[in-house]
Amino acid sequence: WLNTDSQRLEHIASAGVGQAYIQNVKIYVDTRPEGLGPTGIAFRSQAPYICNDIQTNPIVQPWREGIIQQGFDALAVFPIRKQGQVFGVLGVYSDKPFYFQHKEVSLITEAAKNISFALDNLLLQEALALAEKTIRNEPRFSTSMIEIMPVVLYFYDIKGKFLRRNLNF
């Protein structure tokens, strides 16, 4: 997930082998050397990046030693969006070279889209909860404002029906 202050992608979760490596790897989204690998490219291009032979691919140079130690042979990186903007990535490693073919890429692309949809849905639910809270609090606010006014205050509707008054009335 993007740390906007440092421009570093910070580890959120992982499963399987190589977790210690993945948790500690430094990847950025800008153009410093640690941002020019598959993950940085996927983030900046906002498109999946498939690297089916990472041990020999020159763009993984800053991470090559760790990749070889972990036995990773292939990597697929998919952007995760929040409100249409890329804020993170889903990276999947394999110990088999050329593992990511059409079927695997389609499946993981769909998973990344589902994560993005879920994030947007959570934001929508938070906004809805805030709007509901505001609506619940509005009558209390208006009543308080009307009551603290030092003048006589009263309201009528367009037909002249009496609606409301403050205590000074």
C-alpha positions as CSV (number, residue, x, y, z in Angstrom):
1,W,0.0,0.0,0.0
2,L,1.3,3.4,-0.9
3,N,2.9,5.6,1.8
4,T,2.4,9.0,0.1
5,D,5.0,10.7,2.3
6,S,7.9,8.3,1.4
7,Q,6.5,7.0,-2.0
8,R,7.3,3.6,-0.7
9,L,4.9,0.6,-1.0
10,E,4.4,-0.8,2.4
11,H,3.7,-4.4,3.1
12,I,0.1,-5.1,4.3
13,A,-0.3,-8.8,4.2
14,S,1.3,-12.0,2.8
15,A,0.9,-15.7,2.8
16,G,3.0,-18.6,1.8
17,V,6.8,-19.0,1.6
18,G,9.1,-16.0,1.5
19,Q,7.0,-13.8,3.9
20,A,10.0,-12.4,5.7
21,Y,11.6,-11.3,2.4
22,I,8.3,-9.8,1.2
23,Q,7.7,-8.0,4.4
24,N,11.2,-6.3,4.4
25,V,11.7,-5.7,0.7
26,K,12.0,-2.0,-0.2
27,I,9.9,-1.0,-3.3
28,Y,9.1,2.6,-4.3
29,V,6.7,4.0,-6.9
30,D,9.0,6.7,-8.2
31,T,11.9,6.4,-10.5
32,R,14.7,5.6,-8.0
33,P,16.3,2.2,-8.7
34,E,14.0,0.5,-6.1
35,G,11.0,1.8,-8.1
36,L,12.0,0.6,-11.5
37,G,11.2,-3.1,-11.0
38,P,8.0,-5.0,-11.8
39,T,6.0,-3.6,-8.9
40,G,7.0,0.1,-9.5
41,I,6.2,-0.4,-13.2
42,A,2.8,-1.9,-12.5
43,F,2.0,0.9,-10.0
44,R,3.0,3.7,-12.4
45,S,1.5,2.2,-15.5
46,Q,-1.6,1.2,-13.7
47,A,-1.6,-2.1,-15.5
48,P,-0.5,-5.6,-14.6
49,Y,3.1,-6.5,-15.0
50,I,4.0,-10.1,-15.6
51,C,7.6,-11.2,-15.2
52,N,7.8,-15.0,-15.9
53,D,11.6,-15.2,-15.4
54,I,12.6,-12.9,-12.6
55,Q,15.9,-14.5,-11.7
56,T,17.4,-13.4,-15.1
57,N,15.4,-10.3,-15.7
58,P,17.7,-7.2,-15.4
59,I,15.0,-4.9,-14.0
60,V,15.0,-6.9,-10.7
61,Q,18.7,-6.2,-10.0
62,P,18.1,-4.4,-6.7
63,W,16.2,-7.5,-5.4
64,R,18.0,-10.3,-7.3
65,E,19.8,-11.8,-4.3
66,G,16.7,-12.1,-2.2
67,I,14.6,-13.4,-5.1
68,I,17.2,-16.2,-5.8
69,Q,17.4,-17.0,-2.0
70,Q,13.6,-17.4,-1.8
71,G,13.5,-19.5,-5.0
72,F,11.1,-17.2,-6.8
73,D,11.0,-17.7,-10.5
74,A,8.0,-15.7,-11.7
75,L,6.2,-12.6,-10.4
76,A,2.9,-11.0,-11.4
77,V,1.9,-7.6,-10.1
78,F,-1.6,-6.2,-10.3
79,P,-2.7,-2.6,-9.4
80,I,-5.2,-2.1,-6.6
81,R,-7.4,1.0,-7.0
82,K,-9.3,3.1,-4.6
83,Q,-11.8,5.4,-6.2
84,G,-10.2,4.8,-9.6
85,Q,-6.6,5.7,-8.4
86,V,-3.9,3.2,-7.9
87,F,-2.9,3.1,-4.2
88,G,-1.4,-0.4,-3.9
89,V,-0.6,-3.6,-5.7
90,L,-1.2,-7.3,-5.4
91,G,2.0,-9.2,-6.0
92,V,2.0,-13.0,-6.6
93,Y,5.3,-14.9,-6.7
94,S,5.8,-18.4,-8.1
95,D,8.6,-20.9,-7.8
96,K,7.9,-22.1,-11.3
97,P,9.3,-20.1,-14.3
98,F,6.7,-19.0,-16.8
99,Y,3.9,-19.8,-14.4
100,F,1.7,-16.8,-15.2
101,Q,-0.2,-17.7,-18.3
102,H,-3.6,-16.4,-19.6
103,K,-5.7,-18.4,-17.1
104,E,-3.6,-17.3,-14.0
105,V,-3.4,-13.7,-15.1
106,S,-7.2,-13.5,-15.7
107,L,-7.9,-15.0,-12.3
108,I,-5.6,-12.7,-10.4
109,T,-6.8,-9.7,-12.4
110,E,-10.3,-10.5,-11.3
111,A,-9.1,-10.8,-7.7
112,A,-7.4,-7.4,-7.9
113,K,-10.6,-5.9,-9.3
114,N,-12.6,-7.4,-6.5
115,I,-10.3,-6.0,-3.9
116,S,-10.6,-2.6,-5.5
117,F,-14.4,-2.9,-5.6
118,A,-14.4,-3.9,-1.9
119,L,-12.3,-0.8,-1.0
120,D,-14.6,1.5,-2.9
121,N,-17.6,-0.2,-1.2
122,L,-16.0,0.4,2.3
123,L,-15.5,4.0,1.5
124,L,-19.1,4.3,0.3
125,Q,-20.3,2.7,3.5
126,E,-18.1,5.1,5.6
127,A,-19.5,8.1,3.7
128,L,-23.1,6.8,4.2
129,A,-22.6,6.3,7.9
130,L,-21.2,9.9,8.2
131,A,-24.1,11.3,6.3
132,E,-26.6,9.4,8.4
133,K,-24.9,10.7,11.6
134,T,-25.0,14.3,10.3
135,I,-28.7,13.9,9.5
136,R,-29.4,12.6,12.9
137,N,-27.5,15.4,14.6
138,E,-28.9,18.2,12.4
139,P,-32.2,18.6,14.3
140,R,-30.3,18.9,17.6
141,F,-28.0,21.5,16.1
142,S,-30.9,23.6,14.6
143,T,-32.9,23.4,17.9
144,S,-29.8,24.5,19.8
145,M,-29.1,27.4,17.5
146,I,-32.8,28.5,17.6
147,E,-32.9,28.3,21.4
148,I,-29.7,30.3,22.1
149,M,-30.7,33.2,19.9
150,P,-31.4,36.3,22.1
151,V,-34.3,37.4,20.0
152,V,-37.9,36.2,19.5
153,L,-37.8,33.8,16.6
154,Y,-40.7,31.9,15.0
155,F,-41.4,30.2,11.8
156,Y,-44.5,29.8,9.5
157,D,-44.8,27.7,6.4
158,I,-45.8,29.2,3.0
159,K,-49.5,28.7,3.9
160,G,-49.2,30.6,7.1
161,K,-49.3,27.6,9.4
162,F,-47.2,28.1,12.6
163,L,-44.3,25.7,12.6
164,R,-41.9,26.5,15.4
165,R,-40.7,29.1,17.9
166,N,-37.8,29.6,20.4
167,L,-38.1,30.1,24.1
168,N,-37.9,33.9,23.9
169,F,-41.2,33.8,21.9
